[in-house]
Amino acid sequence: MKKIVLKFKDKNLVLKLRNTKTANMIYDALPFTSTVKKWGEEIYFETPVNVEVENNARAVVEFGEIAFWNGGSAIAIGYGKTPVSKENEIRLISPCNIWADSDFEKSYIEKIKENEIVKIEKL
């Protein structure tokens, strides 16, 4: 199983890649750096990758699933409510490709600040 690491200012987050076109394209584009943006309880950051929306793309994700937002060519990590969530779901702005998984605590992600630099590398 392929793994990559997201290196933030004070923490690292390991992602386990799924066997998808999106995962392969991101892996092949590594390494790159980006700037963190926040939207409700979601962090996202742009990538140099452009991928079509996959057939199984969805807007509601499970905690720990890593998404690719095609509209912004961005990796999106939802960890709670966003401005479009209903009840307690993690709802992204539009259907996204789910391409990786990660084990993390919500408090771990909450501490990542907007405009922080993230380095994405192969593990």
C-alpha positions as CSV (number, residue, x, y, z in Angstrom):
1,M,0.0,0.0,0.0
2,K,1.3,3.4,-1.0
3,K,1.6,6.1,1.7
4,I,2.3,9.8,1.6
5,V,3.0,12.3,4.4
6,L,1.5,15.8,4.8
7,K,4.1,17.9,6.7
8,F,2.5,20.8,8.5
9,K,4.4,23.3,10.8
10,D,4.1,21.3,14.0
11,K,2.8,17.9,12.9
12,N,2.8,15.2,10.2
13,L,-0.2,13.3,8.9
14,V,0.3,10.0,7.1
15,L,-2.2,9.1,4.4
16,K,-2.8,5.5,3.2
17,L,-3.7,5.7,-0.5
18,R,-6.6,3.9,-2.0
19,N,-6.3,2.3,-5.4
20,T,-7.8,5.1,-7.5
21,K,-6.8,7.2,-10.5
22,T,-6.8,10.3,-8.2
23,A,-4.5,8.7,-5.7
24,N,-2.1,7.6,-8.4
25,M,-2.0,11.1,-10.0
26,I,-1.3,12.8,-6.7
27,Y,1.4,10.3,-5.9
28,D,3.0,10.8,-9.3
29,A,3.0,14.6,-8.8
30,L,4.9,14.5,-5.5
31,P,6.6,16.3,-3.9
32,F,4.9,19.7,-3.8
33,T,4.0,22.4,-1.3
34,S,0.8,24.3,-0.8
35,T,-0.9,26.7,1.5
36,V,-3.7,25.6,3.9
37,K,-7.1,27.2,3.7
38,K,-10.0,26.5,6.1
39,W,-13.8,26.3,5.5
40,G,-15.7,25.4,8.6
41,E,-14.2,22.2,10.0
42,E,-12.4,21.4,6.8
43,I,-8.8,22.1,5.7
44,Y,-7.9,22.1,2.0
45,F,-5.0,23.0,-0.1
46,E,-4.3,23.3,-3.8
47,T,-2.4,20.7,-5.8
48,P,-0.8,20.7,-9.3
49,V,-3.1,17.9,-10.2
50,N,-6.2,18.0,-12.4
51,V,-8.5,14.9,-12.2
52,E,-12.0,14.2,-13.5
53,V,-14.7,13.6,-11.0
54,E,-14.8,9.8,-10.4
55,N,-18.1,7.8,-10.6
56,N,-18.1,7.2,-6.9
57,A,-17.4,10.8,-5.9
58,R,-19.5,12.1,-3.0
59,A,-20.0,15.2,-0.9
60,V,-20.7,13.5,2.4
61,V,-17.5,11.9,3.8
62,E,-16.6,9.8,6.8
63,F,-14.2,11.0,9.4
64,G,-10.7,10.0,8.3
65,E,-11.5,9.9,4.5
66,I,-9.3,12.2,2.4
67,A,-11.0,13.8,-0.6
68,F,-10.0,15.6,-3.7
69,W,-12.1,18.6,-4.6
70,N,-12.0,18.8,-8.4
71,G,-13.5,22.3,-8.5
72,G,-10.3,23.7,-6.9
73,S,-7.8,20.9,-7.7
74,A,-7.4,20.6,-3.9
75,I,-6.9,18.0,-1.3
76,A,-9.8,18.4,1.2
77,I,-9.8,17.0,4.8
78,G,-13.2,17.3,6.5
79,Y,-13.1,16.7,10.2
80,G,-16.5,18.1,11.3
81,K,-19.3,20.5,10.3
82,T,-18.9,22.8,7.3
83,P,-21.2,25.6,6.3
84,V,-23.3,23.2,4.2
85,S,-23.5,20.3,6.7
86,K,-26.8,18.9,7.8
87,E,-27.0,17.6,11.4
88,N,-23.6,16.2,12.3
89,E,-22.4,15.1,8.8
90,I,-19.1,16.1,7.2
91,R,-20.4,17.6,3.9
92,L,-18.0,19.1,1.4
93,I,-19.1,21.8,-1.0
94,S,-19.6,19.3,-3.9
95,P,-19.0,15.7,-4.7
96,C,-15.3,14.9,-4.3
97,N,-13.1,11.9,-5.2
98,I,-12.2,9.8,-2.1
99,W,-8.6,8.7,-2.6
100,A,-7.0,8.1,0.8
101,D,-7.6,7.4,4.5
102,S,-5.9,8.6,7.7
103,D,-6.1,8.0,11.4
104,F,-6.1,11.3,13.3
105,E,-7.7,13.0,16.2
106,K,-10.1,15.9,15.5
107,S,-8.1,18.1,17.9
108,Y,-4.9,17.3,15.9
109,I,-6.4,18.8,12.7
110,E,-8.2,21.7,14.5
111,K,-4.8,23.1,15.4
112,I,-3.6,23.5,11.8
113,K,-3.8,27.2,11.0
114,E,-5.0,28.9,7.8
115,N,-2.1,30.0,5.5
116,E,0.3,27.4,7.1
117,I,2.5,25.8,4.5
118,V,2.1,22.1,3.9
119,K,4.7,19.8,2.2
120,I,3.3,16.7,0.6
121,E,5.9,13.9,0.1
122,K,6.1,10.2,-0.6
123,L,6.7,8.1,2.5
